[in-house]
């Protein structure tokens, strides 16, 4: 078998060709920049009913799915929308929750809509979490 020697220099590439090569080489780095949301998150919430307080979220990410527990007793499940955004759903006997969260490093902002199942109406809220 004969060895093939490859010699490249920057002079052998045009500017658009060099840009395309750099883009090709750096694309896997951008795709791998997605950070796992697995872990314990703690913070505060406020809602449209005027309530506020401490809140928590425990998440596990695997196989393209998210599962966990919100506010200590609400089971949640969902998916990642993109590198920084997740969607979750949760349900209790009296509420159905739709959540969207944006994650930036160790900070998460989660917005939710709670629909009452035992009466008419809904309300919304925002949780601000820090990873523990």
N, C-alpha and C positions, 0 to 999 in steps of 0.2 A: 504494500500500500504506500502510496506516495503522499508526503505531507505537503499541504498547500500553505504558503506563507501569505498572510494578509497584511498589507501595509496601507494605512490610511493617514492622511494628514488633513488638517483643517482647510488647507488650500484646495483640496480636491472637492470640497462641498460648496455649493452656492449658498447664499444667505437663507433663502427659503428651505433648501435642503437641510441645512444645519439646524434651523428652527424645528423642522419636522422630526429630525433625529432626536433633538433634545426633548421634544414633546413625547415622543415614543418612549424614551428612557425614563422620564419623570412620571408618566401616567401611573405606573404601579405604586409609586410613592404616594401619590394623591389618593388613590383608592384605598390604600392601607392606613390612611390617616384617621379613619373612622375608629373612634374610641368606644369601648364597651361601656354600657350604662349599668352593668351588674354592680350591685352593692347596696349599701344603706345610705339613704338620703334623709336629711332632717332639715326642717325649716318652719315657715309660717304660712298661714293662709288668710285670705279675706274673701268675702263673698257678697253678692248683691243683696243679701238679707241684713247686712251690717254686722255679720259675725266675723270674728277673727280669732286666731289662736295658733298653737303649735301643731305641726303636722309631720308625718313621716311617710316614707316610701321605700320599700324593699323590692329590688328588681333582680331578675336573673335573665340573661340574654343567651340564647343558644339555638342553633338550627334555624335562624331567621325569625324566631318567636321571642316574645317578652312575656314573662309571668312574674307575679309578685303579690304584695299586699300593700294597700294604701290605707292610711290613717289607722293602722293597727288591726283592722278586721275586715276590710273590703278586698276580696280577691280581684285582681286585675290581670288582663291578658291583652296582648297587642302585637304591634310590629314596628319596625323601623321604616320611616318614610324616606329618609335620606341620611347623610352622615350626621346631621345635627338635630333631626326631628323624629320623634316617636309618637305613635298613637296608641292609646289604651282604652279599654272598656271595662267597666265594673258594674256589679249589681248586688243589691241587698234586697230584702223583702219589701222595702218601701221606696227605693230609689234605683234609677238606672243612670250611670255616669258615662259620658263621652269626654275623653281627655286628649289634648295635644300638648306635647312638651318640646321645648327647644333646649338643647344641652350645649353648653360652652365650657369645656374643661370640667371643673368640679362644681359648676353652677348649673341649675336647671330651673326654668320657668315653666310651670304646668298650668294650662288654662283648662277649665272644665265646665260642662253643663250638666246639671243634675235635674233629671225629670222625675217628678213624683209619681209613684205607682199606686199609692193609696189615696190620692186626692188629685185635683187638677193643679196644674202649674209646674213651673220649672224655675231654677235660679242658676246663676253662674258664679264662678270664683277663680281666683288665681293663687297658686302656691309658689313660693320661692324656696328652693332647696339648695343645700350644700352637701356634697358627698362627704361621708364620714369615713 
